[in-house]
Amino acid sequence: MSDTPLERLCEHRGVVVPPAGRLLDLAPVLEIRAVDLLAIAGGEIPAEFMPTVPDLDRPIESLIRYGLRTSEAAAARDFARSLPRTSIRGGPTGLPTLETVTFGAVFRRLLKVRNLSHEGMACATGSSISTVAMAMGNGRLPSPERLELLAAILCIRPDDLEAMAARPAEGPPPSASARKTVPWLWTIGELILAVAPLEVEQFNAVVAFAAEQVSKRREPHWSTP
C-alpha cells in the first residue's frame, strides 16, 4: 500500500506521482485545485495560494448558517466571482511543510486553505463536531454517507477522499435523502472557495448580497386583484 495521501490518490487514479517541482502538473489531470494538491502533498503552501484574509472561519460559518438555498448560494457564488481582485493576491503567510504527512493533517490543511472551521463543516453537513474532528485528528473517515457530505463541501470527489485516507469508510451506502443534499453542499463549497481571494469589504458585500437573497424569499407575495 502507498504511504502518503498523495501516493494513494495517484494510485487510485492510475497516474504516476510526479517528480519534485512538477506537482502542479497533476492539477488539470486530476481536476483538483492547485492549492488542494499542495495541501494533499504535504509540502509548503506559498502565501499566494492562501485566503486573502485569514481567520474568516467564523464569518464563513455565519454565512453557512444563513440557510441559503442552492439557487441563492449559486447567485452569491457568482456575485463573489464577479468582484474585482486586488493586485495583492493571497494571504499574509503560507503553510509550512508537514513533518509527517498523514491524512488527518492533510484534512486540516484542506479546511485551512478555505477558511473553513470544523464547526462550519459540521454545521453545513449536519455532522457532529466529533465526526469532523475524527477525520482531522486520527484521519479516520466516518460512514460512507458522512464521507460523501464532507467531500461535497470541499468540492472533492468522495472516492478521492476515501483513497487518500487509506482506510475505507465502513457502513451502509449514503441514503437517497443524503445524496439529495450533495448538490447544495457542493454549491456552498464553491461559494466558500469564491470568497477566499476577497478582501474584507468584498466579503461583507457578499454577505449582504446573501442576506438580500434570504430576505426576498421571506417577503410576502401579494396576489394582484
N, CA and C atoms as a LAMMPS dump frame, in Angstrom:
ITEM: TIMESTEP
0
ITEM: NUMBER OF ATOMS
675
ITEM: BOX BOUNDS ff ff ff
-5.0000000000000000e+02 5.0000000000000000e+02
-5.0000000000000000e+02 5.0000000000000000e+02
-5.0000000000000000e+02 5.0000000000000000e+02
ITEM: ATOMS id mol type element x y z
1 1 1 N 0.842 -1.196 0
2 1 2 C 0 0 0
3 1 3 C 0.877 1.246 0
4 2 1 N 0.482 2.276 -0.718
5 2 2 C 1.238 3.519 -0.763
6 2 3 C 1.229 4.187 0.607
7 3 1 N 2.254 5.002 0.859
8 3 2 C 2.46 5.524 2.203
9 3 3 C 1.814 6.875 2.475
10 4 1 N 1.672 7.719 1.477
11 4 2 C 1.168 9.072 1.715
12 4 3 C -0.165 9.287 1.008
13 5 1 N -0.948 10.282 1.475
14 5 2 C -2.213 10.572 0.806
15 5 3 C -2.049 10.847 -0.687
16 6 1 N -0.99 11.567 -1.071
17 6 2 C -0.775 11.859 -2.489
18 6 3 C -0.497 10.585 -3.271
19 7 1 N 0.333 9.714 -2.735
20 7 2 C 0.645 8.457 -3.419
21 7 3 C -0.601 7.59 -3.552
22 8 1 N -1.423 7.581 -2.502
23 8 2 C -2.647 6.773 -2.557
24 8 3 C -3.636 7.352 -3.565
25 9 1 N -3.703 8.688 -3.63
26 9 2 C -4.584 9.335 -4.6
27 9 3 C -4.136 9.02 -6.022
28 10 1 N -2.834 9.115 -6.276
29 10 2 C -2.315 8.834 -7.618
30 10 3 C -2.542 7.372 -7.99
31 11 1 N -2.349 6.488 -7.036
32 11 2 C -2.587 5.064 -7.294
33 11 3 C -4.061 4.82 -7.613
34 12 1 N -4.934 5.486 -6.874
35 12 2 C -6.377 5.355 -7.086
36 12 3 C -6.784 5.831 -8.475
37 13 1 N -6.159 6.91 -8.946
38 13 2 C -6.498 7.481 -10.254
39 13 3 C -5.688 6.872 -11.392
40 14 1 N -4.705 6.046 -11.053
41 14 2 C -3.913 5.412 -12.095
42 14 3 C -2.921 6.336 -12.766
43 15 1 N -2.376 7.282 -12.003
44 15 2 C -1.363 8.194 -12.547
45 15 3 C -0.086 8.071 -11.725
46 16 1 N 1.013 8.498 -12.317
47 16 2 C 2.313 8.415 -11.656
48 16 3 C 2.527 9.652 -10.793
49 17 1 N 3.085 9.445 -9.604
50 17 2 C 3.431 10.579 -8.752
51 17 3 C 4.509 11.397 -9.458
52 18 1 N 4.29 12.685 -9.658
53 18 2 C 5.266 13.489 -10.405
54 18 3 C 6.534 13.742 -9.597
55 19 1 N 7.633 14.038 -10.271
56 19 2 C 8.868 14.372 -9.558
57 19 3 C 8.749 15.723 -8.872
58 20 1 N 9.677 15.995 -7.973
59 20 2 C 9.678 17.278 -7.266
60 20 3 C 9.718 18.425 -8.27
61 21 1 N 8.91 19.433 -8.003
62 21 2 C 8.863 20.586 -8.891
63 21 3 C 7.837 20.479 -9.998
64 22 1 N 7.233 19.313 -10.153
65 22 2 C 6.239 19.126 -11.224
66 22 3 C 4.868 18.76 -10.659
67 23 1 N 4.699 18.958 -9.361
68 23 2 C 3.458 18.542 -8.703
69 23 3 C 2.224 19.172 -9.332
70 24 1 N 2.29 20.467 -9.606
71 24 2 C 1.103 21.172 -10.095
72 24 3 C 0.697 20.752 -11.498
73 25 1 N 1.567 19.996 -12.182
74 25 2 C 1.174 19.442 -13.484
75 25 3 C 0.011 18.466 -13.332
76 26 1 N -0.138 17.932 -12.114
77 26 2 C -1.213 16.967 -11.855
78 26 3 C -2.584 17.627 -11.728
79 27 1 N -2.608 18.92 -11.396
80 27 2 C -3.879 19.591 -11.11
81 27 3 C -4.902 19.431 -12.234
82 28 1 N -4.559 19.73 -13.496
83 28 2 C -5.557 19.548 -14.559
84 28 3 C -5.849 18.086 -14.857
85 29 1 N -4.885 17.216 -14.618
86 29 2 C -5.082 15.785 -14.877
87 29 3 C -6.108 15.211 -13.907
88 30 1 N -5.959 15.568 -12.627
89 30 2 C -6.862 15.049 -11.595
90 30 3 C -8.09 15.933 -11.408
91 31 1 N -8.099 17.095 -12.067
92 31 2 C -9.178 18.079 -11.906
93 31 3 C -9.326 18.46 -10.437
94 32 1 N -8.182 18.778 -9.842
95 32 2 C -8.112 19.205 -8.449
96 32 3 C -7.425 20.567 -8.413
97 33 1 N -7.92 21.465 -7.587
98 33 2 C -7.305 22.791 -7.483
99 33 3 C -5.847 22.681 -7.065
100 34 1 N -5.035 23.602 -7.566
101 34 2 C -3.603 23.581 -7.274
102 34 3 C -3.333 23.643 -5.776
103 35 1 N -4.05 24.513 -5.064
104 35 2 C -3.8 24.643 -3.633
105 35 3 C -4.204 23.37 -2.892
106 36 1 N -5.261 22.694 -3.348
107 36 2 C -5.648 21.433 -2.718
108 36 3 C -4.586 20.371 -2.951
109 37 1 N -3.998 20.375 -4.135
110 37 2 C -2.936 19.425 -4.447
111 37 3 C -1.726 19.67 -3.549
112 38 1 N -1.401 20.935 -3.322
113 38 2 C -0.305 21.27 -2.412
114 38 3 C -0.63 20.817 -0.992
115 39 1 N -1.883 20.999 -0.59
116 39 2 C -2.299 20.571 0.747
117 39 3 C -2.199 19.061 0.892
118 40 1 N -2.605 18.339 -0.142
119 40 2 C -2.578 16.876 -0.116
120 40 3 C -1.152 16.352 -0.103
121 41 1 N -0.258 17.02 -0.836
122 41 2 C 1.136 16.568 -0.919
123 41 3 C 1.884 16.785 0.386
124 42 1 N 1.428 17.738 1.192
125 42 2 C 2.078 17.974 2.478
126 42 3 C 3.244 18.931 2.429
127 43 1 N 3.527 19.495 1.251
128 43 2 C 4.632 20.437 1.137
129 43 3 C 4.232 21.835 1.552
130 44 1 N 5.157 22.761 1.387
131 44 2 C 4.881 24.153 1.726
132 44 3 C 3.801 24.712 0.801
133 45 1 N 2.898 25.488 1.378
134 45 2 C 1.883 26.18 0.586
135 45 3 C 2.226 27.664 0.614
136 46 1 N 2.667 28.228 -0.504
137 46 2 C 3.026 29.648 -0.535
138 46 3 C 1.839 30.543 -0.186
139 47 1 N 2.143 31.731 0.317
140 47 2 C 1.102 32.67 0.733
141 47 3 C 0.149 33.007 -0.403
142 48 1 N 0.65 33.007 -1.63
143 48 2 C -0.19 33.385 -2.776
144 48 3 C -1.369 32.446 -2.977
145 49 1 N -1.29 31.233 -2.412
146 49 2 C -2.375 30.267 -2.559
147 49 3 C -3.374 30.33 -1.399
148 50 1 N -3.062 31.104 -0.373
149 50 2 C -3.898 31.137 0.82
150 50 3 C -5.002 32.188 0.696
151 51 1 N -6.068 32.072 1.512
152 51 2 C -7.106 33.101 1.504
153 51 3 C -6.513 34.476 1.802
154 52 1 N -7.035 35.496 1.146
155 52 2 C -6.509 36.85 1.31
156 52 3 C -6.6 37.317 2.754
157 53 1 N -7.728 37.041 3.397
158 53 2 C -7.922 37.434 4.795
159 53 3 C -7.991 36.167 5.642
160 54 1 N -6.964 35.894 6.449
161 54 2 C -7.002 34.695 7.284
162 54 3 C -8.007 34.851 8.425
163 55 1 N -8.359 33.746 9.01
164 55 2 C -9.225 33.738 10.193
165 55 3 C -10.617 34.313 9.934
166 56 1 N -11.137 34.054 8.743
167 56 2 C -12.528 34.42 8.468
168 56 3 C -13.447 33.221 8.67
169 57 1 N -12.952 32.223 9.399
170 57 2 C -13.734 30.997 9.532
171 57 3 C -15.059 31.223 10.251
172 58 1 N -15.079 32.098 11.26
173 58 2 C -16.34 32.345 11.97
174 58 3 C -17.35 33.086 11.094
175 59 1 N -16.942 34.163 10.399
176 59 2 C -17.892 34.796 9.476
177 59 3 C -18.387 33.848 8.389
178 60 1 N -17.521 32.961 7.912
179 60 2 C -17.949 31.996 6.899
180 60 3 C -18.949 31.012 7.499
181 61 1 N -18.715 30.622 8.749
182 61 2 C -19.679 29.749 9.423
183 61 3 C -21.03 30.451 9.537
184 62 1 N -21.006 31.747 9.842
185 62 2 C -22.258 32.513 9.913
186 62 3 C -22.951 32.549 8.559
187 63 1 N -22.161 32.676 7.492
188 63 2 C -22.728 32.671 6.143
189 63 3 C -23.394 31.329 5.846
190 64 1 N -22.773 30.249 6.286
191 64 2 C -23.356 28.919 6.105
192 64 3 C -24.699 28.826 6.825
193 65 1 N -24.762 29.428 8.009
194 65 2 C -25.971 29.346 8.834
195 65 3 C -27.131 30.18 8.275
196 66 1 N -26.874 30.967 7.239
197 66 2 C -27.963 31.703 6.598
198 66 3 C -28.996 30.75 6.01
199 67 1 N -28.581 29.522 5.737
200 67 2 C -29.515 28.56 5.161
201 67 3 C -29.888 28.877 3.73
202 68 1 N -28.901 29.35 2.966
203 68 2 C -29.165 29.664 1.561
204 68 3 C -29.625 28.43 0.798
205 69 1 N -30.587 28.608 -0.061
206 69 2 C -30.977 27.535 -0.97
207 69 3 C -29.919 27.41 -2.061
208 70 1 N -29.994 26.331 -2.819
209 70 2 C -28.969 26.093 -3.841
210 70 3 C -28.889 27.244 -4.831
211 71 1 N -30.033 27.717 -5.309
212 71 2 C -30.037 28.813 -6.282
213 71 3 C -29.502 30.1 -5.665
214 72 1 N -29.811 30.322 -4.392
215 72 2 C -29.329 31.525 -3.707
216 72 3 C -27.824 31.459 -3.481
217 73 1 N -27.342 30.283 -3.09
218 73 2 C -25.899 30.104 -2.899
219 73 3 C -25.159 30.267 -4.22
220 74 1 N -25.757 29.766 -5.302
221 74 2 C -25.139 29.905 -6.626
222 74 3 C -25.072 31.372 -7.038
223 75 1 N -26.125 32.122 -6.73
224 75 2 C -26.135 33.553 -7.06
225 75 3 C -25.064 34.293 -6.257
226 76 1 N -24.94 33.952 -4.966
227 76 2 C -23.912 34.573 -4.127
228 76 3 C -22.517 34.19 -4.604
229 77 1 N -22.352 32.943 -5.013
230 77 2 C -21.069 32.486 -5.562
231 77 3 C -20.705 33.278 -6.813
232 78 1 N -21.661 33.423 -7.719
233 78 2 C -21.402 34.152 -8.964
234 78 3 C -21.101 35.625 -8.683
235 79 1 N -21.791 36.187 -7.695
236 79 2 C -21.524 37.575 -7.315
237 79 3 C -20.1 37.71 -6.779
238 80 1 N -19.692 36.769 -5.922
239 80 2 C -18.331 36.798 -5.368
240 80 3 C -17.29 36.678 -6.475
241 81 1 N -17.559 35.809 -7.43
242 81 2 C -16.613 35.621 -8.539
243 81 3 C -16.521 36.856 -9.428
244 82 1 N -17.581 37.65 -9.456
245 82 2 C -17.602 38.829 -10.33
246 82 3 C -16.848 40.013 -9.746
247 83 1 N -16.551 39.966 -8.452
248 83 2 C -15.884 41.096 -7.808
249 83 3 C -14.434 41.186 -8.264
250 84 1 N -13.931 42.398 -8.46
251 84 2 C -12.543 42.551 -8.928
252 84 3 C -11.541 42.085 -7.884
253 85 1 N -10.466 41.479 -8.356
254 85 2 C -9.397 41.042 -7.468
255 85 3 C -8.385 42.171 -7.326
256 86 1 N -7.813 42.306 -6.14
257 86 2 C -6.805 43.334 -5.918
258 86 3 C -5.477 42.888 -6.505
259 87 1 N -4.541 43.831 -6.577
260 87 2 C -3.218 43.495 -7.117
261 87 3 C -2.453 42.575 -6.182
262 88 1 N -2.812 42.61 -4.891
263 88 2 C -2.157 41.732 -3.918
264 88 3 C -2.975 40.457 -3.822
265 89 1 N -2.38 39.355 -4.178
266 89 2 C -3.097 38.086 -4.167
267 89 3 C -2.59 37.221 -3.031
268 90 1 N -3.485 36.436 -2.482
269 90 2 C -3.086 35.503 -1.445
270 90 3 C -3.098 36.123 -0.06
271 91 1 N -2.746 35.306 0.918
272 91 2 C -2.751 35.758 2.298
273 91 3 C -1.403 36.285 2.737
274 92 1 N -1.315 36.731 3.998
275 92 2 C -0.051 37.269 4.504
276 92 3 C 1.024 36.211 4.7
277 93 1 N 0.612 34.994 5
278 93 2 C 1.576 33.91 5.211
279 93 3 C 1.051 32.622 4.59
280 94 1 N 1.964 31.697 4.343
281 94 2 C 1.586 30.398 3.816
282 94 3 C 1.553 29.351 4.915
283 95 1 N 1.584 28.1 4.521
284 95 2 C 1.639 26.991 5.473
285 95 3 C 2.95 26.25 5.277
286 96 1 N 3.609 25.875 6.374
287 96 2 C 4.891 25.181 6.251
288 96 3 C 4.723 23.733 5.811
289 97 1 N 5.824 23.133 5.426
290 97 2 C 5.829 21.721 5.054
291 97 3 C 5.487 20.869 6.27
292 98 1 N 4.669 19.851 6.073
293 98 2 C 4.322 18.944 7.165
294 98 3 C 5.512 18.061 7.508
295 99 1 N 5.768 17.901 8.793
296 99 2 C 6.839 16.995 9.208
297 99 3 C 6.436 15.55 8.931
298 100 1 N 5.194 15.229 9.226
299 100 2 C 4.652 13.902 8.943
300 100 3 C 3.364 14.077 8.147
301 101 1 N 3.346 13.514 6.949
302 101 2 C 2.183 13.693 6.076
303 101 3 C 1.168 12.586 6.355
304 102 1 N 0.164 12.906 7.159
305 102 2 C -0.921 11.978 7.453
306 102 3 C -2.209 12.523 6.858
307 103 1 N -3.208 11.653 6.728
308 103 2 C -4.477 12.124 6.18
309 103 3 C -5.113 13.158 7.096
310 104 1 N -5.018 12.955 8.415
311 104 2 C -5.584 13.925 9.348
312 104 3 C -4.997 15.309 9.15
313 105 1 N -3.669 15.372 8.972
314 105 2 C -3.004 16.658 8.751
315 105 3 C -3.422 17.26 7.411
316 106 1 N -3.541 16.422 6.394
317 106 2 C -3.981 16.891 5.077
318 106 3 C -5.406 17.434 5.16
319 107 1 N -6.268 16.737 5.872
320 107 2 C -7.661 17.165 6.024
321 107 3 C -7.722 18.538 6.686
322 108 1 N -6.899 18.747 7.713
323 108 2 C -6.872 20.052 8.386
324 108 3 C -6.421 21.151 7.43
325 109 1 N -5.442 20.83 6.576
326 109 2 C -4.959 21.819 5.612
327 109 3 C -6.024 22.147 4.563
328 110 1 N -6.807 21.149 4.158
329 110 2 C -7.882 21.398 3.193
330 110 3 C -8.907 22.38 3.758
331 111 1 N -9.135 22.314 5.06
332 111 2 C -10.031 23.28 5.698
333 111 3 C -9.361 24.645 5.812
334 112 1 N -8.076 24.638 6.152
335 112 2 C -7.347 25.89 6.381
336 112 3 C -7.284 26.748 5.122
337 113 1 N -7.057 26.125 3.976
338 113 2 C -6.943 26.91 2.735
339 113 3 C -8.299 27.44 2.279
340 114 1 N -9.353 27.055 2.969
341 114 2 C -10.702 27.54 2.666
342 114 3 C -11.229 28.494 3.73
343 115 1 N -10.484 28.712 4.803
344 115 2 C -11.01 29.46 5.944
345 115 3 C -12.259 28.768 6.49
346 116 1 N -12.278 27.456 6.453
347 116 2 C -13.438 26.689 6.914
348 116 3 C -13.095 26.001 8.224
349 117 1 N -13.828 26.309 9.265
350 117 2 C -13.605 25.676 10.561
351 117 3 C -14.286 24.316 10.6
352 118 1 N -13.857 23.483 11.555
353 118 2 C -14.531 22.182 11.655
354 118 3 C -15.96 22.359 12.143
355 119 1 N -16.223 23.454 12.897
356 119 2 C -17.602 23.726 13.296
357 119 3 C -18.45 24.1 12.084
358 120 1 N -17.858 24.893 11.184
359 120 2 C -18.576 25.269 9.971
360 120 3 C -18.875 24.074 9.092
361 121 1 N -17.902 23.169 8.982
362 121 2 C -18.116 21.959 8.192
363 121 3 C -19.195 21.092 8.823
364 122 1 N -19.162 20.972 10.143
365 122 2 C -20.172 20.175 10.837
366 122 3 C -21.56 20.773 10.637
367 123 1 N -21.646 22.102 10.729
368 123 2 C -22.929 22.784 10.552
369 123 3 C -23.486 22.542 9.153
370 124 1 N -22.644 22.705 8.138
371 124 2 C -23.101 22.575 6.753
372 124 3 C -23.547 21.163 6.427
373 125 1 N -22.814 20.18 6.925
374 125 2 C -23.078 18.788 6.56
375 125 3 C -24.022 18.074 7.516
376 126 1 N -24.436 18.772 8.58
377 126 2 C -25.301 18.127 9.556
378 126 3 C -24.596 17.036 10.33
379 127 1 N -23.277 17.154 10.427
380 127 2 C -22.475 16.162 11.145
381 127 3 C -22.184 16.665 12.555
382 128 1 N -21.831 15.759 13.425
383 128 2 C -21.392 16.171 14.755
384 128 3 C -19.971 16.71 14.654
385 129 1 N -19.607 17.584 15.574
386 129 2 C -18.245 18.12 15.589
387 129 3 C -17.248 16.997 15.81
388 130 1 N -17.639 15.994 16.595
389 130 2 C -16.727 14.873 16.855
390 130 3 C -16.455 14.072 15.581
391 131 1 N -17.441 14.003 14.687
392 131 2 C -17.243 13.29 13.419
393 131 3 C -16.188 13.984 12.572
394 132 1 N -16.282 15.314 12.474
395 132 2 C -15.292 16.075 11.706
396 132 3 C -13.94 16.028 12.403
397 133 1 N -13.95 16.156 13.732
398 133 2 C -12.697 16.123 14.488
399 133 3 C -11.998 14.78 14.339
400 134 1 N -12.77 13.718 14.173
401 134 2 C -12.184 12.392 13.995
402 134 3 C -11.352 12.343 12.719
403 135 1 N -11.88 12.918 11.643
404 135 2 C -11.131 12.952 10.382
405 135 3 C -9.918 13.863 10.491
406 136 1 N -10.055 14.963 11.225
407 136 2 C -8.954 15.906 11.385
408 136 3 C -7.867 15.355 12.297
409 137 1 N -8.282 14.536 13.257
410 137 2 C -7.321 14.042 14.233
411 137 3 C -6.575 12.81 13.787
412 138 1 N -7.259 11.666 13.849
413 138 2 C -6.575 10.409 13.513
414 138 3 C -6.774 9.995 12.063
415 139 1 N -7.445 10.842 11.286
416 139 2 C -7.602 10.53 9.867
417 139 3 C -8.596 9.428 9.586
418 140 1 N -9.408 9.094 10.577
419 140 2 C -10.401 8.039 10.385
420 140 3 C -11.652 8.629 9.744
421 141 1 N -12.085 8.015 8.678
422 141 2 C -13.262 8.516 7.98
423 141 3 C -14.545 8.015 8.622
424 142 1 N -15.594 8.831 8.575
425 142 2 C -16.892 8.395 9.095
426 142 3 C -17.57 7.449 8.11
427 143 1 N -18.85 7.267 8.266
428 143 2 C -19.613 6.382 7.388
429 143 3 C -19.59 6.894 5.952
430 144 1 N -19.892 6.026 4.979
431 144 2 C -19.95 6.479 3.575
432 144 3 C -20.868 7.679 3.369
433 145 1 N -21.961 7.727 4.118
434 145 2 C -22.878 8.861 3.979
435 145 3 C -22.22 10.156 4.429
436 146 1 N -21.597 10.129 5.606
437 146 2 C -20.896 11.326 6.098
438 146 3 C -19.752 11.699 5.177
439 147 1 N -19.031 10.68 4.687
440 147 2 C -17.902 10.911 3.779
441 147 3 C -18.354 11.682 2.546
442 148 1 N -19.474 11.28 1.97
443 148 2 C -19.965 11.935 0.755
444 148 3 C -20.308 13.394 1.022
445 149 1 N -20.846 13.672 2.202
446 149 2 C -21.219 15.042 2.541
447 149 3 C -19.988 15.9 2.822
448 150 1 N -19.014 15.343 3.543
449 150 2 C -17.779 16.086 3.827
450 150 3 C -17.031 16.387 2.539
451 151 1 N -17.013 15.426 1.625
452 151 2 C -16.329 15.629 0.346
453 151 3 C -17.021 16.715 -0.469
454 152 1 N -18.35 16.75 -0.411
455 152 2 C -19.099 17.724 -1.211
456 152 3 C -18.801 19.156 -0.788
457 153 1 N -18.732 19.423 0.512
458 153 2 C -18.457 20.788 0.968
459 153 3 C -17.039 21.204 0.604
460 154 1 N -16.141 20.217 0.418
461 154 2 C -14.77 20.501 -0.017
462 154 3 C -14.651 20.551 -1.542
463 155 1 N -15.729 20.211 -2.246
464 155 2 C -15.709 20.124 -3.717
465 155 3 C -14.64 19.138 -4.18
466 156 1 N -14.574 18.012 -3.49
467 156 2 C -13.635 16.937 -3.814
468 156 3 C -14.432 15.648 -3.983
469 157 1 N -14.039 14.821 -4.93
470 157 2 C -14.728 13.55 -5.142
471 157 3 C -14.62 12.677 -3.893
472 158 1 N -15.723 12.058 -3.447
473 158 2 C -15.666 11.232 -2.245
474 158 3 C -14.736 10.037 -2.379
475 159 1 N -14.638 9.465 -3.583
476 159 2 C -13.733 8.327 -3.754
477 159 3 C -12.278 8.763 -3.632
478 160 1 N -11.973 9.998 -4.031
479 160 2 C -10.619 10.518 -3.85
480 160 3 C -10.307 10.688 -2.369
481 161 1 N -11.261 11.24 -1.631
482 161 2 C -11.057 11.459 -0.202
483 161 3 C -10.856 10.129 0.512
484 162 1 N -11.652 9.146 0.13
485 162 2 C -11.533 7.824 0.751
486 162 3 C -10.202 7.174 0.401
487 163 1 N -9.753 7.331 -0.838
488 163 2 C -8.474 6.746 -1.253
489 163 3 C -7.317 7.358 -0.477
490 164 1 N -7.368 8.655 -0.249
491 164 2 C -6.29 9.323 0.479
492 164 3 C -6.205 8.856 1.921
493 165 1 N -7.338 8.478 2.487
494 165 2 C -7.363 8.085 3.895
495 165 3 C -6.794 6.699 4.13
496 166 1 N -6.765 5.868 3.118
497 166 2 C -6.209 4.507 3.196
498 166 3 C -7.085 3.541 3.98
499 167 1 N -8.003 4.065 4.769
500 167 2 C -8.93 3.198 5.496
501 167 3 C -10.334 3.467 4.975
502 168 1 N -10.957 2.493 4.344
503 168 2 C -12.275 2.736 3.753
504 168 3 C -13.325 3.076 4.804
505 169 1 N -14.255 3.907 4.397
506 169 2 C -15.378 4.222 5.272
507 169 3 C -16.254 2.982 5.401
508 170 1 N -16.69 2.702 6.609
509 170 2 C -17.471 1.494 6.868
510 170 3 C -18.91 1.854 7.192
511 171 1 N -19.825 1.075 6.625
512 171 2 C -21.226 1.303 6.89
513 171 3 C -22.05 1.19 5.626
514 172 1 N -23.36 1.392 5.737
515 172 2 C -24.238 1.309 4.561
516 172 3 C -23.98 2.464 3.609
517 173 1 N -24.383 2.33 2.355
518 173 2 C -24.201 3.42 1.384
519 173 3 C -25.049 4.631 1.762
520 174 1 N -24.72 5.789 1.223
521 174 2 C -25.492 7.001 1.528
522 174 3 C -26.963 6.836 1.17
523 175 1 N -27.822 7.39 2.001
524 175 2 C -29.254 7.335 1.74
525 175 3 C -29.615 8.294 0.61
526 176 1 N -30.802 8.095 0.067
527 176 2 C -31.267 8.965 -1.02
528 176 3 C -31.409 10.404 -0.539
529 177 1 N -31.871 10.584 0.697
530 177 2 C -32.047 11.943 1.222
531 177 3 C -30.708 12.647 1.392
532 178 1 N -29.687 11.896 1.813
533 178 2 C -28.355 12.492 1.966
534 178 3 C -27.795 12.895 0.61
535 179 1 N -27.996 12.043 -0.381
536 179 2 C -27.465 12.342 -1.717
537 179 3 C -28.156 13.564 -2.328
538 180 1 N -29.388 13.818 -1.917
539 180 2 C -30.091 14.994 -2.437
540 180 3 C -29.445 16.296 -1.964
541 181 1 N -28.748 16.241 -0.833
542 181 2 C -28.118 17.453 -0.307
543 181 3 C -26.748 17.718 -0.929
544 182 1 N -26.203 16.75 -1.666
545 182 2 C -24.861 16.905 -2.234
546 182 3 C -24.757 18.11 -3.174
547 183 1 N -25.696 18.314 -4.124
548 183 2 C -25.58 19.499 -4.994
549 183 3 C -25.577 20.81 -4.21
550 184 1 N -26.39 20.879 -3.159
551 184 2 C -26.414 22.086 -2.326
552 184 3 C -25.075 22.277 -1.625
553 185 1 N -24.55 21.205 -1.025
554 185 2 C -23.263 21.297 -0.336
555 185 3 C -22.145 21.69 -1.292
556 186 1 N -22.171 21.119 -2.488
557 186 2 C -21.132 21.437 -3.475
558 186 3 C -21.188 22.932 -3.833
559 187 1 N -22.404 23.472 -3.969
560 187 2 C -22.555 24.896 -4.29
561 187 3 C -22.084 25.767 -3.133
562 188 1 N -22.403 25.362 -1.905
563 188 2 C -21.896 26.085 -0.734
564 188 3 C -20.371 26.034 -0.715
565 189 1 N -19.805 24.874 -1.045
566 189 2 C -18.355 24.741 -1.12
567 189 3 C -17.755 25.672 -2.156
568 190 1 N -18.43 25.807 -3.297
569 190 2 C -17.956 26.726 -4.34
570 190 3 C -18.044 28.181 -3.874
571 191 1 N -19.069 28.494 -3.099
572 191 2 C -19.195 29.841 -2.539
573 191 3 C -18.04 30.132 -1.584
574 192 1 N -17.706 29.159 -0.747
575 192 2 C -16.586 29.319 0.187
576 192 3 C -15.281 29.548 -0.573
577 193 1 N -15.09 28.8 -1.656
578 193 2 C -13.888 28.979 -2.479
579 193 3 C -13.885 30.352 -3.156
580 194 1 N -15.061 30.821 -3.549
581 194 2 C -15.156 32.09 -4.273
582 194 3 C -14.819 33.287 -3.395
583 195 1 N -15.083 33.181 -2.083
584 195 2 C -14.796 34.325 -1.205
585 195 3 C -13.365 34.305 -0.681
586 196 1 N -12.653 33.205 -0.86
587 196 2 C -11.287 33.097 -0.325
588 196 3 C -10.351 34.197 -0.818
589 197 1 N -10.39 34.597 -2.1
590 197 2 C -9.462 35.634 -2.563
591 197 3 C -9.909 37.064 -2.291
592 198 1 N -11.044 37.24 -1.613
593 198 2 C -11.613 38.578 -1.454
594 198 3 C -11.066 39.309 -0.233
595 199 1 N -11.103 40.643 -0.315
596 199 2 C -10.79 41.493 0.83
597 199 3 C -12.007 41.518 1.761
598 200 1 N -11.809 42.054 2.977
599 200 2 C -12.882 42.073 3.973
600 200 3 C -14.112 42.811 3.445
601 201 1 N -13.894 43.974 2.825
602 201 2 C -15.027 44.758 2.327
603 201 3 C -15.799 43.982 1.261
604 202 1 N -15.077 43.261 0.426
605 202 2 C -15.728 42.469 -0.615
606 202 3 C -16.485 41.294 -0.005
607 203 1 N -15.886 40.667 0.999
608 203 2 C -16.574 39.567 1.682
609 203 3 C -17.866 40.072 2.311
610 204 1 N -17.802 41.238 2.945
611 204 2 C -19.003 41.809 3.556
612 204 3 C -20.074 42.095 2.504
613 205 1 N -19.638 42.474 1.308
614 205 2 C -20.593 42.714 0.222
615 205 3 C -21.284 41.416 -0.181
616 206 1 N -20.539 40.31 -0.168
617 206 2 C -21.127 39.005 -0.484
618 206 3 C -22.131 38.612 0.593
619 207 1 N -21.783 38.86 1.855
620 207 2 C -22.696 38.557 2.959
621 207 3 C -23.983 39.364 2.811
622 208 1 N -23.847 40.651 2.479
623 208 2 C -25.028 41.499 2.282
624 208 3 C -25.871 40.996 1.113
625 209 1 N -25.204 40.557 0.055
626 209 2 C -25.911 40.008 -1.106
627 209 3 C -26.681 38.753 -0.701
628 210 1 N -26.03 37.88 0.079
629 210 2 C -26.687 36.647 0.526
630 210 3 C -27.882 36.961 1.418
631 211 1 N -27.711 37.935 2.31
632 211 2 C -28.808 38.323 3.198
633 211 3 C -29.993 38.848 2.398
634 212 1 N -29.693 39.58 1.332
635 212 2 C -30.76 40.096 0.472
636 212 3 C -31.513 38.958 -0.209
637 213 1 N -30.775 37.915 -0.612
638 213 2 C -31.423 36.76 -1.228
639 213 3 C -32.419 36.119 -0.265
640 214 1 N -32 35.992 0.996
641 214 2 C -32.866 35.372 2.001
642 214 3 C -34.067 36.265 2.298
643 215 1 N -33.84 37.577 2.396
644 215 2 C -34.939 38.493 2.714
645 215 3 C -35.99 38.513 1.611
646 216 1 N -35.567 38.378 0.369
647 216 2 C -36.516 38.328 -0.745
648 216 3 C -37.418 37.105 -0.622
649 217 1 N -36.815 36.009 -0.165
650 217 2 C -37.595 34.787 -0.006
651 217 3 C -38.649 34.952 1.08
652 218 1 N -38.302 35.726 2.111
653 218 2 C -39.196 35.857 3.257
654 218 3 C -40.257 36.928 3.067
655 219 1 N -40.082 37.774 2.059
656 219 2 C -41.07 38.826 1.824
657 219 3 C -42.39 38.214 1.367
658 220 1 N -43.516 38.729 1.872
659 220 2 C -44.817 38.198 1.421
660 220 3 C -45.077 38.562 -0.034
661 221 1 N -45.668 37.672 -0.743
662 221 2 C -46.009 37.912 -2.145
663 221 3 C -47.526 38.064 -2.246
664 222 1 N -47.95 39.291 -2.531
665 222 2 C -49.385 39.556 -2.611
666 222 3 C -49.873 39.291 -4.03
667 223 1 N -50.988 38.643 -4.119
668 223 2 C -51.553 38.376 -5.441
669 223 3 C -52.251 39.631 -5.956
670 224 1 N -52.134 39.868 -7.227
671 224 2 C -52.8 41.037 -7.816
672 224 3 C -54.289 40.754 -7.971
673 225 1 N -55.082 41.771 -7.681
674 225 2 C -56.544 41.55 -7.784
675 225 3 C -56.966 41.396 -9.228
